Amino acid sequence: MIQQQADDQAKQQSPSTPRLTTHVHDAVIRLAGNSQDGIQVIGGFLARLAGRTDKDVMTYMTIPATISGGASIYQVRLGTGEILSAGDDVDVLVAFYQHSYNEHIHTLRDGGLLIYDLDQVQPAADDTRHRAIGVPITSLTVEAIGGTAKDKGKNMFVLGLLTRLFDLDRPKLEQMLLRHFEKKGEDVVRSVSDAFSAGYGYDIGKFTEIYHFESTATSASPRVVMDGNQAIAYGAITAGVRFGASYPITPATTIMEILRAEFPKYGGTLVQAEDELAAIAEACGASYAGKLAVTSTSGPGLSLKSEALGWAVMAEIPVLIIDVQRGGPATGLPTMVEQSDLNIACTGTHGDAPRIVLAPASVEDCFYTTVEAVKLAKQYSCPVIVLSDQALATRVEAWAMPDLPALMSDLTPDLKPVGPDFKPYRVTEDGIARHAPPGTPVVDGKFPIVTGLEHNEAGHPNAQPANHAQMIAKRRRKLELLASRLPKATVHGPAEGDVLLVGWGSTQGPIREAVAKARAAGQSVSALHLRYIMPFQPGIQEILDGFRHVFVVEMNDQDQFGRGQLGARLKSAFNHPDIRGITKTEGLSFKVREILQQVEAKLAASAKESA
């Protein structure tokens, strides 16, 4: 029966029928299967090939939280223009199993292409909303590699099939496959090549047109293709960080793994600590010793790090903390996205404990934000938290190669003699502590100390009420100084209008795409994206005052007043009369249409209330 379906499809077009080529601007491909099938490998190669062939790319993935694995997807959006989101609707769905088809067929747009494994999937016969092509993926893979391999290699078969379908650069992709698999031995390389060639040789053009991306001008500058965790790791290295201490935790673990492999090349060290508490304590210790250090974690780990974070605030120690957010609370959703750590990042720990909090908006921004975070930690002698998230961590993007020589920093400790009367916590107008690393000669022999107790200017414990008030104000002043120096906030779109969409972190792309669609429909919509979460940058008040409605788009839950975590902070800081939240708590990134639908619903509700 299965083979009869394939034969019937082949008869629809004779071998002599000319192949149709359709030129496309971009395409959204969703691979749906199990995590053991290596669908992430397919998506990764497609993304990296796009970056090496002057296409823009953005990926999106979900993986099961259980060790035993399970259902998984990997979505790739390729295009020859700017790609801002991973795409609302799928153009091509590849379904490996029946559950893959059942759970994801609704994502396929009308007229989209379903490619399903004839050996595993039976699509609904009465579904005429899209085109369906059955390919015996499992059996053809076994035939290509050999029976002993069973169905391992299906991912390479599908990669070959998609390479043919989208007229991709086969020689370049085959070179990438060779470089990736050659370390695993000749037998693996041969199996990969055989499965890929079998998929490429399956002439899917018999059943559908071949897609060809519109030509684009070749980029003169080289590009890099990586995910957000890689960008953060290499950003830390570029900024001069040479010590890190972390404990494995999803979805931040790969930052630690990259630094463990890369730090020794630069004379650095990565310590895998026994737990999160030890990791931040070791990072603080290294920073105290003059080696500004990094520790990476996710929400549960940030909770555990909070006590030592408070110590770093009190001791005014520069340390970099990377929080790759996931669904919470507790163990929550380890492999899904959320932006619910903003409150703990800004105010977690007891007492008044000011720290700097930054939020990158893209994979490229993960790199540059990390570089900036290190500079700010050093300049203001303060802990800095970088709030990434699971979507950024696993997303692959292509972006221009940074000017590394211009960005590289040397953070070697300065051991020049200090004193006399050296006081690291001297009360100054800028409020910034100026530490001397251990081993620094002190001219008059009066050595300062570092402690978590409230202290005087020399660091010695001092519990006098006036001293505590003075030191609290001192630690606050340096963030006030930073706020005055930050770049002024800017609007995406007109500076005044009806609706302002405010976002932070990985919501930037969908928000900007929503603005473009709304403005194309004649609506007055602009966007403001915040990278500096604590302190806020100047100019925000003026921007908010220019709009009737302000909707803060974020992936966390709303409070009793209908605002998410950033929305509540903005309302408290700027008191705009109509700041409301557009929130989402499904563990999934925003789709463009979800933003627009919520805007429309809230505007309708406002109109009804005022009528």
C-alpha positions, 0 to 999 in steps of 0.5 A: 500500500505504501509503495503504491502511494509512491508509485501513484505520485510518480505517475502524476508527472512523466520524467520528460516533464520540465521541472518548475522552479519557483523563486522565493524570498524566504522559507520556513522549514519545520523538522518534526521527529524525535530528539534521537533522530538528529533533527537538530543536526539537520537544522544546524547544517541548514543554518550554517550553510545559509550563513556561508551563502549570504542568506539570513537565517534564524532557527527555533527548537524545542527538545524534551526535558527528560533524559530518555528523549522524546518528541522534538522540533527544529525550525529554520527560516532562510531568506535573502532579506532581513529575518526578524523571527523564526516565522509564524507559519510553516512553508515546509513540514517534514514529519518523521512519525505519526505523532509528528504529523498529528502534533504539527500539521496545524502549523503548516500554512495553507498551500504549504508542503508536507513531506512525510515518511511513507514508512511511518506516517499516514496523513489524513486523506481528506485534508486538502489544505496543503500539498502532501508528498510521501517519501519512504525515508526510513527504508531508503536510508536503510537501503543506502547505508545498509541493513545493520545501520537500521534507520540511523542516518534518516537526518542525513537523507532528509538533509539531502532531500531539502538540499535538492528541494531548495537548490542549495549549494551541495558542494559547500554543504558536503564539505561542511559534512566532511569536516564535521564527521571526519573525526568520527572515522571513515565508516561514519563519513561513508554512511553520512555521504551515502545517506545524504546522496540518497536523499539528494538523488530522490527527485522530489521535483517529480512531485513539486517545484524546486525552490530557488532563493532570490539572488542577493548581493554577495556580502563583502565582509565575512560572517559568523554563524552561531547560537546565543550561548556560543556568542556569549562565551566568545564575547567573554573571551574577547572582553578579556575574561580568563576565569570561569566557574559554573555548574551544569544547568539547562539551557546554559551548560554549553557556555561552560563547555565552550569556555572549558575548551577555549580558555586554556588556549588563552591561558584561562581556566574553567572550573566545574564547581560542585554546585551553584553556590560554589560556582559563584563563590569561586567566581567572586574569589577570582574577581577579588584576586584581580581576575574578573570572572564569569559564572553561567546559570539559569533561573534555579541557579540564580536563586542559589547564587543570590546570597553570594551575589549580595556579597559581591554587591557589598564588597563591590566586586566586579563579576559577570553572571550569565542567566539563560532564562527558562520556564519556572519556578522550581525545576519548571520547564528546563528546555523551554523559554521564559522571561521570568527572571527579571525580578530576581535579577534586579532585586533578588538578595536581601537588603538594598543591593544595586547591580547592573542588568543587561538583556541582549536582543539577538544572537549578535547582541549576545556577543556585544552585550557580553563584551559591554557587561565585562567593561561595565563590571570592571569600570563600576566595580559591580556585579553585572547580570546578563539576562539571555534566554532559552530561545537565544541560547539555542537559536542560530543566526548569521551576522557580520564578523566583529572587529576582534582586534578593536574589541579585545581587552587585557584584564591582567591585574594592576599590581602597581604600589598604592598608598599611602592612606589607600582606601578602596571604598573611599566615599567619592562623588562617583561612588565607585570602589577602587580595589587593589588585588592581593599582592599589590604593595601598600606603601604605608603597610595599612592593608585594606580588607574585603568583607560582606559586613558593612564597612568603612572606607578601608573595608574594615567592619563598621556598623555605625548608622551614619556609615551604613547610610553613607555606604548605601548611598555610595553604592547607589550613586555609581548606578545613577552615574551609569544611568546618566552615561548610557545612550539615550533610548530610541524608538523604532518607528515614529516617535509619537503615535497611538501604540508603543510596543515595549520589549526586552530580550529575544522578543525584539524580532517578533515585535519589529515584524509586528510593527512593520505589519501594523504600519503596512495596514495603516496603524500607528504603531512603534516599538521601544526595545530595552537592553539596559534593564537596571539602571534604565537609560535616559529618554524613556519618559519622553518616549512613553509620553508620546503614545496613548497606549503602551503595551509591554511584550514579555514572556512572563505572567501578568500581575493583578494590574495586568502587567508583566515584570518589566511592565511593572518596573516601567509603571513604577519608574515612569507612571505612564497612565496606560502601561499594560502587558502583553504576556505569554507563559506557554514556554514558547516564543511570541509569534507575530500574529499573537502580538497583533491579536493582543494589541487589537483585543486590548485596544477594543477593550479600551474603546469599550471602556471609554464609550 
